[in-house]
């Protein structure tokens, strides 16, 4: 499968060792064209409609 105009979002969770607080960090990157192998697990969702 080939996808165009892709946005990848990676969310990581770090735990502060002193307070044990969970810190969430999100990073995004845009990819103009992406090839996905047949055995990859992918969530393909349409953009949200606001309004």
N, C-alpha and C positions, 0 to 999 in steps of 0.2 A: 504494500500500500504506500502511496506517495501522498504526503500532505503538504499543502502550501500555506504560507503565512502562519506559522506555528508559534505559540507562546508556551514555553516550558516554565512551570513553577515548582520549585523545590523548597519544601519546608523542613527545617531541622529543629530539633529540640535539644537544648543544652540545660543541664541542671547545675545550678550554683552550689558548690560543695559546702559553703558556709551556711546558707539559708535554705538550701534544698528547694529553691524557687525554680520553676520551669521557665526558661527563656526561649521563646519561639522566634526564629529568624526565617524570613522568606526571601528567596532570590528568584528573579525572573530573567529570562532571556528570550529574544525573538529569533526565530530561525526561518529564513525565506522558503526553504524546501527541505523536507525530511522524509527519508526512506525508512519504513518500518518493516522489519522481517515478519514473516508469517507467524512465527511463534512468540512474538512480543505481546505483552498485555498492555492495552492502550484504552484509555477512556476518551472517547470522542464525543464532545457535547457542543451543541450550538451556543452562540453567545446569548447571554441573558438579555431579555427585552425589558427595558425600564421605561415606564411611562404609562 
